[in-house]
Amino acid sequence: MAQQLGRETAAVELDSDIEDELLESDFEDDDADEAREGLLELYESSGEIAEGIGEIATLSDEQSTGMRTVATEVSELSAAIQQVAASAEQVSTASERRTAKITRRTSSRRWKRYRS
């Protein structure tokens, strides 16, 4: 972290030195003046491009975080659905057993009435 901060500070100082040098240069020749203006425009554009790249990186990080959150939520939802399905299967099995018991009792009673 300290190395990165040191690099950023050095980069800012270098950028400042370059800009100062370009602004302070006094050329006699129109061609040289145009070249200086072109370099200044290029320098300013590179700063805008770097800023845009930084924004893209930030947005990319935010998107990654959002995607991880969605993936976690989908995983939790899937687990909940599996639990509900398992519970439904248990209820179904219990219901089938109970129905089978009731059917046997009813059949047994009918048979007893029939024999009587």
N, C-alpha and C positions, 0 to 999 in steps of 0.2 A: 504494500500500500504506500509506504514511504517512497519507494523507488518510482512508482507511478506518479506521485505528487511531484517529485523532483523532476521527472521527465516533462510533466506538464508545465512546470515553472520555467524550465529551460526552453521549452517550445515557445511559451509566451514571450520570454525575453528575446529569443531569436526573431520571432515574428515582429516584435516591436522594433528591434534593431534594423530589420530589413525595410520595414515601412518608413522609419525615420530616414534611412539612407536614400530611399527612393524619393521621398518628399523634399529632402534637402539638396538633392542633386540639382545643379544648375548647368544646363547644357547650352552651348552656343548655337548648335545646329538644330534646325527644325526636325530633321529625321531623328536625331537623338531625343528630342523632346517628345516626339510621337512614340518612340520606343519606350520612353519612361512612362508615358500615359498608358500605353498598352500593358506594360508590366504592372502598373498600379491596378488597372482593371482586372488583370489576371489574378493578382494577389487578392483583391477583394472578392472576386468570384470563388477562389479556392476556399476562402473562409465561409462563404455561403454554402458551398458544396459540403464542407466538413460539418457545418451545422445541420444540414439536411441529413447527412449520413448518421449523425448522432441521434436525430429525431427518429429515423428509421430503426436504429438499434433499440431505442427506448420502446418504441411501439412493438417491435418484434418481441422484446422481453415481456411486455404486457400481454401480448397475444399468447406466448408460450405459457405464461402463468394461468391465463384464462383456459387454455386447452387442458392443462393439468387438472384444474379445478373441475372442468366438465368430465374428464375421464374418471376422476375420483367419484364424482356424483353418480355417473353411470354405473360404475362398479358397485357402489353402495345400493343403488336401485336394483341392480341385478341380484345382489345377495338377498335383498328384501323380497323380491319376486320368488326366488327359490325357496325362501322360508314359507311364504304364503302357499306355494304349490305343495310343499311337503305337508303343511298343516291341512290343506284341502284333501290330500291323499289319505291322511290319517282319519279325518272325519268321514270320508267316503268309505274306508275300510270298516270303521266302527259302525257306520250306518248299515252297511251290507250284512255285518254279523248280527246286528240287532234285528234287522228285517228277517234274516234266516231263522233266528230264534223264535220270533213271533209267528212266523209261518209254520214252524214245526209244532208250536204249542196249539195254534189254531187247528192245524190238521189233526193233531192228536185228540183234541176235544171233539171235533166233528166225528172222528172215527169212534170215539167212545159213545157218542150220542147215537150213532148209526147202529152200533152193536147192541145198544140197550133196548 
